[in-house]
Amino acid sequence: MAAPTGDIGLIGLAVMGQNLILNMNDHGFTVVAYNRTTSKVDAFLANEAKGTKVQGAHSMEELVAKLKKPRRVMMLVKAGTAVDDFINALVPLLEKGDIIIDGGNSEYQDTDRRSKALEAKGILYVGCGVSGGEDGARYGPSLMPGGNPAAWPALKPIFQSIAAKVGSDPCCDWVGEQGAGHFVKMVHNGIEYGDMQLICEAYHLMTSTLGMSHDEMSKVFADWNKGELDSFLIEITTDILKFKDTDNSPLVEKIKDNAGQKGTGKWTAISALDYGVPVTLIGESVFSRCLSSLFDERQKASQVLTGPSPDFKGDKKEFLENIRQALYASKIVSYAQGFMLMRQAAEIHGWKLNYGGIALMWRGGCIIRSVFLGNIKSAFEKNPSLSNLLLDPFFKDAILNCQTSWRKVVSQSALLGIPTPAFGTALSFYDGYRSKRLPANLLQAQRDYFGAHTYELLNAPGKFVHTNWTGHGGNVSATTYDA
């Protein structure tokens, strides 16, 4: 039998898998393609991969046999049991030092579990976040690998070759151990939820309060995309708003306002609750999708519940600029919250995350790619121990410059009856974060009053006390609590 020539095997021939294979082929790597439905392998080789060096496999055994050592097998399959099923089928065919990569959107806890279990068997496991959609997979995605660091030297040449580039820097580097790669990808997706919701709120204000046409809105977003808001999501919004249906009317207005979701934004919000980090904007973005899904209820409620007229009577050009600045300031808060969550998770799990490096990985190839991420990279390069992006001089000044406009948009939206939950929660977080004193002292007194939960005094931190508030309560307190 001839010596194996495959550099990497890839399981899963949906569009992302196919495009990654073709990307790897373009960069000189020999890929062995496998799909559980083997007819898809034959169809791929006969069509999209025709004329390439891509090899096919009709069984897991054939896949493994065609790979050079250490064998590298990447899965792009649905998260959950499918990943475990393929791992269980692969492990008996592999040897110590071989590598399994999960390129799907798996929950980071699953990647933790799999990494530890496979390390005990001598198999190196990597959970790799892949962002950029179909186009990114084909021409340069953002890749966020984490897991067993011993695998990285064997993966680095392939992954950094196929990744998007910013200048000469690949949007891919080692993230950290165990589930770190998938955690960072999860936060990326959560920030994506936030960015999309903020843009949608800007659009809602433009169309409902300013009465702008779709071509006008498209032009505004195109102009915004030339400045500090320059990003992929602003770019595609420009295209979407000017796109006409066959009857020459805006297609976007024919789309049902009932947003779907696949779960990664929800996972980010759940992680934020688990770790006690106020990632409020991503949480509101998830809830906004949930609210949109109450489509039938909203149709009925709109006939019964009243509010103010949404017509804006002031200077429309000035209000449009206020919306732009509110969008920018809120975006800063969203990213600040995302990096807060990553920092807390890193502390809990012992991951050594490179926050500037993560910003670079997101700078190109991925859905949230933007000029803005270059500023984040610079902030962490200047101060690797930066506790919050809002404290970096660049972002502190940016918020200061936008603050008046931001407040006008949030207050005006309330007066006009237009929901702006992401703009509003971002501003509330900012005001809370900059507050030397919050009303949680009263909250602590309430908790102690009804549940004897105790509280700390300002002049005696670390000492928990209980007060008999009514005179007829006892002096026995409940156990102390997590703040």
N, C-alpha and C positions, 0 to 999 in steps of 0.2 A: 504493500500500500504506500502511495506517495506521502511524503511528509506534509503535515497540515500547513496551510498558508493563511488561514484566517487570522486577522489581527484582533477582531472583536465579533462576538455574536450578538444579534439583536432579536428579541422575542416581542412580537406584537406589530402587525403590519397595518394598523390604522394610519391615518394621514401623518401623524406626528412621527411614528416609527419609520414610515417610508421616507419621509423627508430627511430625518436624521441620518438614515443609511446613505442616501444620495449625497448628503453633505460630507459624510465621512469618506465616501468614495472619491468625491472631488478633491479631497485633501490627501489622496494617495493611500488610504487604508483599505484593506480587503475585509469586507463585512460579510458575515454569514447570516442570512435572514431566515427566521423561522416563525411560523404562525400555527396555532392549534388547528385551525382549518387550513389544511395544507394546499388546497386549491388556490388560496390567496398568495402563497409563495410562488406558485407557477405563473399566476396572472401577473404578479409584480415583476418577475424576471422577464416575462414576455413583453411587457409594456414599459412601465416607468423606468425599470432598471436595465432595459435592453441596451447592449453595447457597453455595459459597465463591467467592473471586476467583481460585482456582487455575486456571491454564491448562495445557493438555496439549500435548505435542509428540510427533510420530510419527517424527522423525528428528533427528539432531544438528544438521543445517542449520536445521530449523524451530526447534529449541531456541534456537540462537544468534540467529536472526533476531528472536525475540520479546523479546530482552533489551535494556534500555537500556545505554548506555555510561557508564563502563567496564563491560563485561560481567562478571558474577560467576557462575561455574558451580561448584557444589559436588557432589562425588561421595561417595556412601555405598555403596561396593561392596567386595567382598572384597579384602583386601590382596594385593599381589603383581602378577602379570601383568595382571589385569583393570584395575588402576589405570593401568599403562603403556599398555594398549590404548586406554583412553578418552582419555588425554592425547594420544596420537598421532593419534586421530581428531579431537580438538578443535582442536589447534594450527593446522592449515591454515584453520580457520574463524574464528579470532580475530585481533585486531589488537594492536599494541603497547599495553601498559597494561591489557589485559584480565587477569582474575584467575581462576585455577583453585584450588579448595580441595579437599583430600582430607580428608574427615571420618571415614575408617575407621581401623582400628588398624594402620596401616602401621609397618614398622620404620623407626626414625629415620634409619638410613643411607640407605634408599631415598629418604626425603624430602630429605635433604642432596643426593643425586645429582640428583633431579628439580628441586629449587630452582635449583641451579647451571646445569643444562642449559637450563631455561626462561628464566632471567634473560638468558642469551646471546641468546635469541630475542625479548626484550622482553616476555615474558609473566611476570606476577607470580604466584608459586606459594606456597601456604600449606598446611601440614600442621597440621590442627586436631584435637586430642584431644577426643572427645565422651564424657562419662560421665553416667550416670544411668539407663541402660537405657531401656526403652520409655516408662515413665512420665515419666522426666526429659526425654526428647526431646519429649514432648507438652506438658509443663507447665512446663519450666524445667530444662535440663541445666547441667552444668558444662562450659564450653568453654575449651580451652587452645590458642589459635592461635599458630603460629610459622612463620617462613619469610621471605619478602621483606617488610620493614617498610613498603615503599611501598604495600602492599595494605591495611594496617590502617585508614587513614581511610575507605576505601570499605566496609569490613566492620564496623567498630565499631558503627554505629547498629543494624545488623541483629542482630549477635551479642549485644551487651549488652542489647538489648530482649528477646530470647527466652531469655536465660540465667536461671537461678535467682537469687534475690535474698536477701541476708542484710541485713535492714533495707532500706536503699536502695542497698546496694552490689551490683552484678552479679557473679556468680561467673564472670567472664570478663574477661581483660585480655590484652594482648599479652605473650607469653612471651619470645620471642627469635628470633634469625635461624635460617635453614635448618631443621634437624631438631629444634630446641629444643622445640616444642610437642608433637611426638610422643614425644620423650624423656621429658618431664614426664608425659605420659599413661601411658607405659610404667611409670614408677616408681609412679605412682598405682595401676596395676593390680597391680604387685608388692606394694605395701603392702596392697592389698585381699586378696591371697593370704595375707599374714601375719595380718591381722585375722581372716580366716575360720578359719585354722588354730588360732589362739589360742582363739577361741570354741569350736571343735570340741573342743579339748583340755579346756577347762573343762567342757563337756557330758559328755565321756567320764569325767572324774573324778566328776561328780555322779551319773551313772547307774551306773557300775561300782563305785565305792568307797563311795558314800553311799547307793546304792539308792533314789534319789529317783524319784518318779513324774513323768510328763511334765507334768502340770498343776502340780506343785510346782516343777519346773525352769522352766516358763514364767513362773510368778509371780516366781521369783528374778530371771530376766532382766528382767522388767518393772520390778522394784524397782531393779535396777542401772541401768536406762535413765533413772532419775530423777536420777542423780548424775553423777559425773565420767566414767562410761562411756557416757553418753547418745549414741547413734549410730544410724544407719540399720540397720547390720548386727545390733546387739543387738535393735533393734525387730523386725526380721523373724524373728530367732531365737525371740523370744517367741511370735510368731504360728505359726511352724512347729511348735514343740513342743506346742502345745495343739490343733493341727489333727487332727481325727479322720476316719478312713476311714468308709465306709458301715457297717462292723460296729462302729463306735464305739471302735476301737482306734487308737493313735497311728499316723498314716500314715508318719511319718519312719522308724519301725522296719521298714517293709516295703521301704524303698529300699535297693538294693544298695550296699554300701560300697566303691564303685569310682569314685574321683573323676576327672572329665574336666578337660581344660584346653585352652585355645586358643593358648597360647604366650607371652603377654605376661609372665607371671611368670618363665618360663624365660629370656626375653630380658633381663629385669632381672638375673637371676642371672649370665647370660653377660656382660653389660656390667660387672657388679661384678668378675668375674674379669678381664676385659680391662683394667679401669682400676685393679685392685689395691685395691679397696675392700671391707672385710669386711662385706658385706650378708648376714650369716649367717642371719637369721631368715627372710627371703624365700627364700633358698636351701633351707633346711630345709622350708619350706612346699611348695616345688615337689617336693622329694624325698619328702615325705609323700604327695603325690598319686601319685607314681610307685610308692611302696610299696603304697598302697591298690589299685593296678591289678594287683598280683600276687595277685589274688583267689583263684584256684584253688590256687596254691602255699601261701597262708596257711591255706586250709582243711585241707590235708594237714599242714602244720607244726603247726597247733594240736592235732593228735592225737598228735604226737610230742615236741614241745619243751615243757618244763615251766617253771613259774615260781611265785612266791608267790601266796597267796590275796589277791584285791584288796579284801577286806572291811576297811574302816577301823574301828578299835576306839576311837578317841579321841572328843573333843568334836566332834560333826558340825557344829554351828552355827559353832564357831570355825574349823573347816577350810574351811567354805563361804566365810567372810569372807577367809580366807587365799587361796583361789582367786580371789576378786574382786580382791584387791590384786596378786596375781601377774599376773593378766590386764592390769591397768592398767600395772604396771611394764614388762611385756614389750611392751606397745603403745607405750610411750614409746621403748623401744629400737628397735622396728621403724621408727618414723618418723625417729628420729635417724639410723639407717642409710640410709634413703631420701634424706634431705636431704644426707648425706655424699656419696652417689653423684651427686646433682645438682650439688653444688658441684665435685666433681672433673671431671665432664663439662664443666661451664661453663668451668673453667680450661683444659681441653684444647682446646675448640672456640671459645673466645673469646666465649661467650654471657654476656650481662649479665642473669642471672636475678634476679628480685625474689622472694626466698623468702617474705617476708610476704604478698606478692601471690598467690603460688602457694597458700599456706595458705588464703587467702580464697577462691580459685577452688574449692578442695576443701571449703570450709565448708558449701556447700549444693549441692543438685542431683545430686551424684555419689554413687557407691556407698559411699565411705569418709567421707561427710559426718558430722561429729560436733561436739559442743561443744568437745571437745579441740583441734580445729584453731584455735579462737579463741585458745587459749593459745599455740599455735605462732606465729600471726600477731603476737601481742603480743611474744613473745620476739625475733622478728626486727625488729620496729619499734623496740624498745628498743636492740637491738644488731645492725644490718644485717650486720656482719662476724663474727657469732657462728659459731665454727668447728664447734660441735657442740651440739645441743639439750640434751644431758646437762649442759652447763656453764651453762645458763640457771638462775638462782636458783629459779624456779618448779618446773622439772623436777628439778633437783638435790634439792630438798626433798621432792618427790613420791616419788622413788625411795628417799630416806632413810626416809620414812614406811612404804613398802611392803616394804622390803628383808627384814625378818625373815620376814614371811608368804611372800614370794616363795621364799626359801630353804627354808622348811618344805614348800612345795608340791612343789618340784623333788626334794627329798630323799625326801619321803614317797611321791611317785609312783614313784621308783626302788625303794623298799622294797616297794611294793604291786604292782610289775610293770606299771604303766600307762604307756605311752609318752607323753611330753610333750616332743617334740623342739623345738618352738618356745619353750616356757617355758624349757627347759634351755639352748638356744643363746643366748637373750637374756640369761640370767644369766651365762653364760660370757663373752659379749662384754663385759658390764658389768664383770665382774671383770678381764678382760684389759685393757680400756680404762683402768681406774683403777690398773693395776699399774705401778709405777715401773720394775720390772725383770721381764722375761719370760725363759723358758729358751732363747730364740733364740741366746744366746751359745754354748750347747752345740751347737745345730743348725749354726751357722756353723763351729764347729770340726770337726764331722762332715763337712761339705761340703768343707772345706779338706783334711781327712785323705784322703778317697777320691777327690777330684776336683781338688785344688789350686785351689779356687774363690776363695781369699783371704778375708780378713776385716778389719774395722776394729778398732783398739784404742780403748777408751774415752778414753784420754788423748791420742789422735792422730786425731780424726775427719777423714774425707776421705782418709786414707792407707790404702791396701789392701796387706796383707802376706800372705805365705805362710810356713808353718812346715813343715819336714821332720820330721813327727811320728814316723816310724819309724826314722830314722837311715839308712835305705837308699833313701829317696825322693829325688827331685831337688829343685832349688831353682827350677825353672821353674814359673810359675803359669799357670792358665787366664786367660781374659779376665775383666774385672770383670763385674758382674751388675747387674740391676735388683732393687732391694729389693721 
